Amino acid sequence: MVSPMKDCDLLINCGWLLTVDAENTVLTDHSIVVNDGRISAILPRESALNTYRTDTLVERREHIVAPGLINAHTHLAMNLMRGFADDLPLMTWLQEKIWPLEQQHVNADFVAAGTRLALAESIRAGVTCVNDMYFFADRTADELTRAGLRGRVGMLVLDFATAWAKDAASYIQKGLELHDALRNNERVSTCFAPHAPYSVSREPLERIQVLSTELDLPVHMHIHETATEVHEFEATHGMRPLAMLRDIGMLGPSLIAVHMTQLNSEEQELVSHNGVHLAHCPESNMKLASGCAPIAALLAAGGNVAIGTDGAASNNDLDLLAELRTASLLAKMTSSDAAACNAEQSLRMATINGAKALGMEHLTGSLEPGKAADIICVETHSPEMQPVYHPVSQLVYAAGRESVTDVWVDGQALMQDRRLLTIDIKETISDAKQWASTLCG
């Protein structure tokens, strides 16, 4: 007796399927079956074709199919500042260029236009989920929702006034209001985003820690980004920033610590032992000469390292595949170990490790039945991608964002054959050019 065919919403036939499951399983000539935004089955191609029927059959038999990439640290709206203040050290760049520009120009419309530009770039780079920190996070959430991406938007906190809020208490209040407004949003949620220990004082950080525990929300913060920052904090407070965060109970699995280029051996042990997540941004750190996070040592100690691009004002792109290659090569060089941060570990940093940092590992970060259909396809038929011996190595060491052809989130196509489906690219570029004229005026 022949079993009846089953209906499905989407069927993707793959050349190579990188599951990023616990065993880093790689499958060839398999298919992903998607129903109601979830992966319902992964089967050999012939078996899938004999079992399922669909109106949306996608043939990608010369492609590497992988989980959507997760950018663990972004300032999306800063895409409008790409190239504005290059070749400067961090504090000069920040205090003399970026902060004055933000004080003068940043408003809700700036954030909407910059975020939309960044999301177009992100989708084209295979990113399906972002962890953002910036002003007017309500507008960031709106743009994420319209574009169809997944993400957390930061409830930014600073001690000083900006166009978004007047003091730490009002930042926190605005953040909580946004958190309430996004309760029913299936793809976009919040996290606390105190900027840094040098820009947010102890009392509001203690308040954020209490709220983080009560609401079960991550805390996303720049920490130990430069040697100067750490030394000045220690001179003022009599302790290093991580020591203060330890004292207020913030070092734990709810903390996403960004950059962390300045860690001594004791701090490396403290971070690993307490389950702190690291958002590693190697290209931004290199460009600003901030230093290099000891990710080889942290990975060897069992720490969770995710990867981020930082903002386009200090990178200058949101190419997460390029960031992976840089992270891996930098780890090898700084540890004098060619086996450090291998291809499988690097891919995990941009997928399941990022999901763990954001508290989303049950939902995304790997291609397994029951998880969200957050999927990307990367072509291998171009000269730059041939021949293919090891698809994971090919993705990490050879592929770039131009190789990404298709992107889905919850089974919804955001890009097909390099064509964006949820963002008007002409309007987005036009808006960016208008803002560039304003910023340079």
C-alpha positions in Angstrom: 0.0 0.0 0.0 1.4 3.4 -1.0 1.2 6.1 1.7 -0.6 9.3 0.7 1.6 12.3 0.0 1.8 14.9 2.7 1.5 18.7 2.1 4.1 21.1 3.3 4.6 24.9 3.0 8.2 24.8 1.7 10.7 22.1 0.5 14.3 23.0 0.0 16.6 20.5 -1.8 20.2 21.0 -0.6 23.6 20.1 -1.9 25.2 20.3 1.5 23.2 20.8 4.7 25.1 22.2 7.7 22.9 21.4 10.7 25.1 22.9 13.4 23.6 20.3 15.8 25.5 19.0 18.8 27.6 16.8 16.5 28.1 19.4 13.8 26.4 17.0 11.4 26.8 17.7 7.6 24.4 16.0 5.2 24.5 15.8 1.4 21.6 15.5 -1.0 19.0 16.1 1.8 15.9 18.2 2.0 14.4 20.5 4.6 10.6 20.3 5.0 9.0 23.4 6.5 5.5 23.8 7.9 4.0 26.7 9.8 7.4 28.4 10.0 9.1 25.4 11.6 11.4 22.7 10.3 9.1 19.6 10.4 11.6 17.1 8.8 15.1 16.7 7.4 15.2 13.8 4.9 17.2 12.4 2.1 16.1 14.2 -1.1 14.5 11.2 -2.8 12.6 10.3 0.4 11.4 13.9 0.8 10.2 14.1 -2.8 8.4 10.8 -2.4 6.7 11.9 0.8 5.9 15.6 0.5 4.2 17.8 -2.1 4.4 21.6 -2.1 3.7 24.6 -4.2 7.1 26.0 -3.1 9.9 23.7 -4.1 13.3 25.3 -4.0 16.1 23.5 -5.8 19.5 24.5 -4.3 21.5 21.3 -5.1 24.7 23.3 -5.8 24.4 25.3 -2.6 25.5 25.0 1.0 22.4 25.4 3.2 23.0 26.6 6.8 21.3 28.1 9.7 20.6 31.9 9.4 23.5 33.9 10.8 23.1 35.7 14.2 24.9 39.1 14.6 25.4 39.3 18.3 26.3 43.0 18.5 25.1 45.7 16.2 24.4 49.4 16.1 22.2 49.2 13.1 21.3 52.9 12.6 24.9 53.8 12.5 25.0 52.5 9.0 24.3 56.2 8.1 27.8 57.0 9.6 29.7 54.5 7.5 33.0 56.1 6.7 32.2 59.3 8.5 35.2 59.2 10.9 37.7 56.6 10.0 41.3 55.9 11.2 40.9 57.2 14.8 41.4 55.5 18.2 38.2 54.6 20.0 37.8 57.5 22.5 38.8 60.1 20.0 36.4 58.6 17.4 33.6 58.4 20.0 34.0 61.6 22.0 35.1 64.0 19.3 33.2 62.6 16.2 30.4 60.2 16.9 28.8 61.6 20.1 28.7 65.2 18.8 27.2 64.0 15.5 24.6 62.0 17.4 23.7 64.9 19.6 23.1 67.1 16.6 21.3 64.8 14.2 20.0 61.5 15.7 16.2 61.4 15.9 13.5 58.8 15.2 13.7 59.3 11.4 17.5 58.9 11.4 17.2 55.6 13.3 14.5 54.3 11.0 16.4 55.1 7.8 19.8 53.8 9.1 18.2 50.7 10.5 16.5 49.9 7.2 19.8 50.4 5.3 21.5 48.0 7.8 18.8 45.4 7.5 19.0 45.4 3.7 22.8 44.8 4.1 22.3 42.2 6.8 19.8 40.1 4.8 22.1 40.2 1.8 24.8 38.9 4.1 22.7 35.9 5.4 21.9 37.4 8.8 18.5 36.4 10.1 18.8 37.7 13.7 20.5 40.7 15.3 21.2 42.0 18.8 21.1 45.8 18.6 22.0 48.7 20.9 21.0 52.2 19.9 18.7 55.2 20.5 15.0 55.1 19.5 14.8 51.3 19.8 11.1 51.5 19.2 11.9 52.5 15.6 14.5 49.8 15.3 11.8 47.3 16.4 9.4 48.6 13.8 12.0 48.2 11.0 12.9 44.7 12.1 9.2 43.7 12.1 8.6 45.2 8.6 11.7 43.5 7.2 10.9 40.2 8.8 14.1 39.6 10.8 14.4 38.2 14.2 16.2 40.2 16.9 16.6 41.7 20.3 16.5 45.5 20.6 18.5 47.1 23.4 16.9 49.1 26.1 19.7 51.6 26.0 20.9 53.2 29.3 23.4 56.1 29.7 24.0 58.5 32.5 23.8 61.6 30.3 21.0 63.2 28.3 20.4 62.5 24.6 17.5 63.0 22.2 16.1 59.7 23.5 16.1 60.3 27.3 17.3 62.7 29.9 18.9 60.5 32.6 19.4 56.8 33.5 16.0 56.5 35.2 14.2 57.8 32.1 16.2 55.5 29.8 15.2 52.5 32.0 11.5 53.7 32.0 11.4 54.1 28.2 13.0 50.6 27.9 10.4 49.0 30.1 7.6 50.6 28.1 9.1 49.2 24.9 9.4 45.8 26.5 5.7 45.9 27.3 4.8 47.0 23.8 6.7 44.1 22.2 5.3 41.4 24.4 3.2 39.9 21.5 5.8 40.4 18.8 6.9 36.9 17.7 10.2 37.9 16.3 11.4 41.0 18.1 12.1 41.2 21.8 14.2 43.3 24.1 17.3 43.1 26.3 18.8 45.7 28.7 21.6 47.6 27.0 23.6 49.8 29.5 26.3 51.3 27.2 29.4 50.6 29.3 30.6 50.7 32.9 32.3 54.0 32.1 29.1 55.6 30.8 26.6 54.1 33.3 27.1 54.5 37.0 26.8 51.8 39.6 23.3 52.7 40.9 21.5 52.3 37.6 23.5 49.1 36.8 22.3 47.7 40.2 18.7 48.5 39.1 19.2 46.9 35.7 20.5 43.7 37.4 17.4 43.5 39.5 15.1 44.0 36.6 17.1 41.6 34.4 16.5 38.9 37.0 12.8 39.7 37.5 12.0 39.8 33.8 14.5 37.1 32.7 16.1 39.3 30.1 19.7 39.5 28.9 22.0 42.4 29.6 24.0 43.5 26.6 27.0 45.8 27.4 30.4 47.0 26.1 33.0 45.8 28.7 36.8 46.0 28.7 37.0 47.3 25.2 40.3 49.2 25.5 43.2 49.3 27.9 42.7 53.0 28.4 39.1 52.5 29.4 40.0 49.8 32.0 42.9 51.8 33.5 40.9 55.0 33.8 38.0 53.1 35.5 40.4 51.5 37.9 42.0 54.8 38.8 38.6 56.3 39.5 36.9 53.4 41.2 39.8 51.4 42.7 38.8 48.3 40.8 38.5 47.0 37.2 35.1 47.1 35.5 34.5 43.4 35.7 35.2 43.4 39.4 32.4 46.0 39.9 30.0 43.9 37.8 30.9 40.9 39.8 30.2 42.7 43.0 26.7 43.7 41.9 25.9 40.2 40.7 25.9 40.9 37.0 28.5 38.2 35.9 26.3 35.3 34.9 24.5 33.6 31.9 22.3 36.7 31.4 25.3 38.9 30.5 26.4 39.4 26.9 29.8 41.1 27.3 30.8 42.9 24.1 34.5 43.2 23.0 36.4 42.1 26.2 39.8 42.7 24.6 41.4 43.4 27.9 41.2 40.3 30.1 43.8 39.0 32.4 44.0 35.3 33.3 42.0 35.7 36.4 39.2 37.5 34.5 39.2 34.8 31.8 38.6 32.2 34.5 35.9 34.5 36.1 34.0 34.9 32.8 34.2 31.2 31.9 33.2 30.0 35.3 30.2 32.3 35.6 28.8 31.5 32.1 29.2 35.0 30.7 28.6 35.2 26.9 31.2 37.1 24.8 30.2 39.0 21.7 33.4 39.1 19.8 33.8 41.9 17.2 37.3 41.4 15.7 37.2 43.8 12.7 35.9 46.7 14.7 38.5 46.0 17.5 41.3 45.8 14.9 40.2 49.0 13.1 40.1 51.0 16.3 43.3 49.4 17.6 41.4 48.3 20.7 42.9 44.9 21.2 41.9 41.3 20.7 39.6 39.2 22.9 41.3 35.9 23.9 38.7 33.7 22.2 40.9 30.7 21.7 41.4 30.5 25.5 37.8 31.1 26.2 36.6 28.5 23.8 39.1 26.0 25.2 37.7 26.7 28.6 34.2 26.0 27.4 33.1 29.6 27.2 30.3 30.7 24.9 31.7 33.0 22.2 29.3 34.7 19.7 30.2 37.1 17.0 29.2 40.6 16.0 30.1 43.2 13.5 29.6 46.2 15.7 28.3 49.2 13.8 29.2 50.2 10.3 30.7 53.4 11.6 33.6 51.4 13.0 33.8 48.3 10.9 32.7 49.4 8.0 30.4 46.6 6.9 28.0 44.1 8.3 29.5 41.1 6.5 29.2 38.4 9.2 30.9 35.7 7.0 33.9 37.9 6.6 33.9 38.5 10.4 34.0 34.8 10.9 37.0 34.4 8.8 38.8 37.3 10.5 37.9 35.9 13.9 39.3 32.5 13.1 42.5 33.8 11.5 43.1 36.3 14.4 42.6 33.6 17.0 45.1 31.3 15.2 47.7 34.1 15.0 47.3 35.4 18.6 47.4 31.9 20.1 50.2 30.6 17.8 47.9 27.6 17.1 46.7 26.8 13.6 44.1 24.6 15.1 42.5 27.3 17.2 39.0 28.4 16.4 38.5 25.9 13.6 35.8 26.2 10.9 33.2 24.3 12.9 33.8 26.5 16.0 33.7 29.6 13.9 30.3 28.6 12.3 28.9 27.9 15.7 29.9 31.4 16.9 27.6 32.9 14.2 24.7 30.5 14.7 24.0 28.4 17.8 26.4 30.3 20.1 24.7 33.6 19.2 21.3 32.0 19.9 22.5 30.8 23.3 23.8 34.3 24.1 20.3 35.8 23.2 18.4 33.0 25.1 17.0 31.7 21.8 18.8 28.4 21.3 15.5 26.5 21.7 14.2 28.4 18.7 17.0 29.2 16.2 20.8 28.7 15.6 20.7 25.2 14.1 18.7 23.3 11.5 16.8 20.6 13.5 13.2 19.5 13.4 11.0 21.6 15.6 13.2 24.7 15.3 12.3 27.9 13.4 13.0 27.7 9.6 15.7 30.4 9.8 17.7 29.3 6.8 20.3 30.6 4.3 21.6 29.3 1.0 25.2 29.9 -0.2 26.1 29.2 -3.8 29.2 27.1 -4.7 29.1 27.2 -8.5 31.1 30.4 -8.9 34.9 30.2 -9.5 35.5 31.7 -6.1 33.7 28.8 -4.4 35.2 25.9 -6.4 36.1 23.1 -5.7 34.3 22.1 -2.5 36.1 19.6 -0.4 34.8 20.5 3.1 31.6 22.7 3.0 32.0 24.1 6.5 35.6 25.2 5.7 34.4 26.6 2.4 31.7 28.7 4.1 34.0 30.1 6.7 37.2 30.6 4.7 36.1 31.2 1.1 32.5 32.5 1.1 31.5 36.1 1.4 28.2 37.9 1.6 28.0 38.0 -2.2 27.7 34.2 -2.1 24.4 34.2 -0.2 21.5 33.7 -2.5 18.4 33.0 -0.3 17.2 33.9 3.2 14.2 32.7 5.2 13.0 33.6 8.7 10.2 31.4 10.1 9.9 30.0 6.6 9.2 33.5 5.2 11.4 34.3 2.2 13.3 37.6 2.8 15.6 37.2 -0.2 15.3 35.0 -3.2 18.1 34.7 -5.8 19.7 37.8 -4.3 16.5 39.8 -4.7 15.3 41.5 -1.5 11.6 40.8 -0.9 10.7 42.8 2.2 12.7 46.0 1.8 12.5 48.6 -1.0 16.2 48.9 -1.9 15.8 52.0 -4.1 13.9 53.9 -1.5 16.4 52.8 1.2 19.4 54.0 -0.7 17.7 57.3 -1.6 17.0 57.9 2.1 20.6 57.1 3.0 21.9 59.6 0.4 19.6 62.3 1.8 20.9 61.7 5.3 24.5 61.8 4.1 23.8 65.3 2.7 22.4 66.4 6.0 25.3 65.0 8.1 27.8 66.7 5.8 25.9 70.0 5.6 
